[in-house]
Amino acid sequence: MSLLETVRTMRDESKFLSGRKLSTPPQVFLGAAINPFAPPYDFRPYRLAKKIEAGAQFVQSQYCFDVPMFREYMKKVRDLGLHEKCFILVGVGPLASAKTAKWIRSNVPGIHIPDSVIKRLEGAEDQKREGKQLCIDIINEVKEIEGISGMHVMAYRQEEYVAEIVHESGVLKGRKPWTREANAADAMVADRLEHIREEKVEDQQQMAGLAAQHQQKNSH
């Protein structure tokens, strides 16, 4: 959180923590990580409040495999009004197999995978495909939770599934791709770049002409 406070001070007050002034403050949108699935569970919403106070404008969670637990977390977040103070993204991702899920649960701190998820994978004929479908099902559940702004799809070594997961979950249905609005500065920059390009072409032509003249003199 100290890093959030440092960057927020640089951006909003145009100075370092030492007090030294910044001539050009950084233009950044501050984010942080949250983990609703790590104890102490009751403290996690208050931890989010501290991060928002420090400057977080959006947060993204650790992998969510336990939707009921996440619902309970979000209920407390809403009670504190925190969902109105920052954007909350849920971390989701496919599991390659029940074996992978067990290994992650035992060896990766902070990731909670319920027994029900492992049993579902174990009972599937194609566990990798089932892991992808599980991710889609989780997306469709958590996207209905009040206060959720979006998803963060993390598909470690299964990157080829990201587009399929996003498409099949329907989270982007009816949304239009974002495009940057044009402004006067864009036209000025474009004109300047074109002018520089033309000057460069002219310089290259002049250099080529001088080189040709030099070669002719040497040949005589």
C-alpha positions in Angstrom: 0.0 0.0 0.0 2.9 2.3 0.5 3.7 2.1 -3.2 0.1 3.1 -4.0 0.4 6.1 -1.7 3.8 7.0 -3.3 2.5 7.0 -6.9 -0.8 8.7 -5.9 1.2 11.5 -4.3 3.4 11.8 -7.4 0.3 12.0 -9.6 -2.1 14.1 -7.6 0.4 16.5 -5.8 3.2 16.6 -8.4 5.9 15.7 -5.8 7.9 12.8 -4.4 7.5 11.7 -0.8 10.6 13.7 0.0 8.8 16.9 -1.1 10.8 17.4 -4.3 8.6 18.7 -7.0 7.8 16.9 -10.2 7.6 19.0 -13.4 5.6 16.3 -15.2 3.5 14.1 -12.9 2.7 10.6 -14.1 -0.7 10.0 -15.6 -1.7 6.6 -14.3 -4.8 4.7 -13.3 -3.8 2.9 -10.0 -4.6 -0.7 -9.4 -4.0 -3.3 -6.7 -4.6 -7.0 -6.0 -7.1 -8.6 -3.6 -7.5 -12.1 -2.3 -10.9 -12.8 -0.7 -10.0 -16.5 -0.4 -7.1 -16.2 2.1 -7.6 -16.0 5.9 -8.5 -14.0 7.9 -11.6 -13.8 5.6 -13.5 -11.2 7.7 -10.6 -8.8 7.4 -10.4 -8.9 3.6 -13.0 -6.3 2.8 -11.3 -3.9 5.3 -8.0 -4.6 3.6 -9.7 -3.5 0.3 -10.8 -0.3 2.0 -7.2 0.5 3.0 -6.0 0.0 -0.5 -8.7 2.3 -1.9 -7.8 4.9 0.7 -4.1 4.5 -0.4 -5.1 5.3 -4.0 -6.4 2.1 -5.7 -8.9 2.9 -8.4 -9.3 -0.7 -9.6 -8.5 -4.1 -8.1 -8.2 -7.6 -9.5 -8.7 -10.8 -7.4 -6.8 -14.0 -7.1 -8.3 -16.9 -9.0 -11.9 -17.5 -8.0 -12.9 -21.1 -7.8 -15.3 -20.7 -4.8 -18.2 -18.6 -5.9 -20.2 -18.8 -2.7 -17.2 -17.6 -0.7 -16.7 -14.7 -3.2 -20.4 -13.8 -2.9 -20.0 -13.5 0.8 -17.0 -11.3 0.4 -18.8 -9.0 -2.1 -21.8 -8.7 0.3 -19.4 -7.2 2.9 -17.8 -5.0 0.3 -21.2 -3.6 -0.7 -22.1 -3.1 3.0 -19.0 -0.9 3.3 -19.8 0.9 0.0 -16.5 0.0 -1.5 -17.9 -1.2 -4.8 -18.8 2.4 -5.5 -15.2 3.6 -4.9 -13.3 1.3 -7.2 -13.6 -1.1 -10.1 -13.5 -4.8 -9.0 -12.2 -7.4 -11.5 -12.6 -11.1 -10.7 -9.6 -13.4 -11.5 -10.7 -16.5 -13.4 -9.0 -19.2 -15.3 -9.2 -22.8 -16.7 -7.8 -25.8 -14.8 -6.0 -28.4 -17.0 -6.9 -31.4 -14.9 -7.8 -32.6 -11.4 -4.2 -33.4 -10.8 -3.2 -29.8 -11.7 -5.9 -28.5 -9.4 -4.6 -30.6 -6.5 -1.0 -29.5 -7.1 -2.0 -25.8 -7.2 -4.0 -26.1 -4.0 -1.1 -27.8 -2.2 1.8 -25.7 -3.6 0.6 -22.2 -4.6 -0.1 -20.0 -1.6 -3.3 -18.0 -1.7 -5.2 -20.1 -4.2 -8.3 -21.8 -2.8 -9.9 -24.7 -4.8 -12.9 -26.5 -3.2 -13.2 -30.3 -3.2 -16.3 -29.9 -5.4 -14.2 -28.5 -8.2 -11.7 -31.3 -8.1 -14.5 -33.9 -8.1 -16.1 -32.3 -11.1 -12.8 -32.5 -13.0 -12.2 -36.1 -11.9 -15.6 -37.1 -13.2 -15.0 -35.6 -16.6 -14.1 -37.7 -19.7 -12.0 -34.7 -21.0 -10.7 -32.9 -18.0 -9.0 -30.1 -19.9 -12.3 -29.3 -21.7 -14.2 -29.5 -18.5 -11.7 -27.1 -16.9 -12.5 -24.6 -19.6 -16.2 -25.1 -19.1 -15.8 -24.6 -15.4 -14.1 -21.3 -16.0 -17.0 -20.2 -18.3 -19.6 -21.3 -15.7 -17.8 -19.3 -13.0 -17.7 -16.2 -15.2 -21.5 -16.5 -15.8 -22.1 -16.7 -12.0 -19.8 -13.9 -10.8 -20.8 -11.5 -13.5 -24.2 -11.3 -12.0 -22.9 -10.3 -8.6 -23.6 -6.6 -7.8 -20.4 -4.5 -7.7 -18.4 -6.6 -10.2 -17.0 -4.5 -13.1 -15.3 -7.2 -15.1 -13.1 -10.3 -15.4 -9.4 -11.0 -15.5 -8.8 -14.2 -17.4 -5.6 -15.9 -16.5 -4.9 -19.1 -18.5 -1.4 -20.2 -17.6 -0.1 -22.4 -20.4 -3.6 -22.5 -21.9 -3.5 -19.1 -23.5 -5.2 -20.5 -26.6 -8.4 -20.8 -24.6 -8.7 -17.2 -23.6 -10.6 -16.0 -26.7 -12.9 -19.1 -26.6 -13.6 -18.5 -22.9 -14.5 -14.8 -23.5 -16.6 -15.6 -26.5 -18.5 -18.6 -25.1 -19.1 -16.9 -21.8 -20.9 -14.0 -23.6 -19.4 -11.3 -21.3 -18.8 -9.0 -24.3 -22.2 -9.6 -25.9 -23.7 -6.3 -27.1 -20.6 -4.3 -26.3 -18.9 -2.1 -28.8 -15.1 -2.0 -29.1 -13.6 1.0 -27.4 -12.1 3.6 -29.7 -10.1 6.7 -28.8 -11.8 10.0 -29.5 -9.9 12.2 -31.8 -8.9 15.6 -30.7 -7.0 18.6 -32.0 -3.7 17.5 -30.5 -3.9 14.3 -32.6 -4.0 16.3 -35.8 -1.1 18.5 -34.7 1.0 15.5 -33.9 0.1 13.8 -37.3 1.1 17.0 -39.2 4.4 17.3 -37.3 5.2 13.6 -38.0 4.4 14.1 -41.7 6.6 17.2 -41.8 9.5 15.3 -40.2 9.0 12.4 -42.6 9.2 14.8 -45.6 12.3 16.5 -44.2 13.9 13.1 -43.8 13.1 12.2 -47.4 14.6 15.4 -48.7 17.7 14.9 -46.6 18.1 11.4 -47.9 17.7 12.7 -51.5 20.3 15.4 -50.9 22.7 13.0 -49.4 22.2 10.6 -52.4 22.9 13.5 -54.8 26.1 14.5 -53.0 27.3 10.9 -53.0 26.6 10.6 -56.7 28.6 13.9 -57.4 31.5 12.6 -55.2 31.6 9.4 -57.1 31.6 11.1 -60.5 34.6 13.3 -59.4 36.5 10.3 -58.2 35.8 8.4 -61.5 37.4 11.4 -63.5 
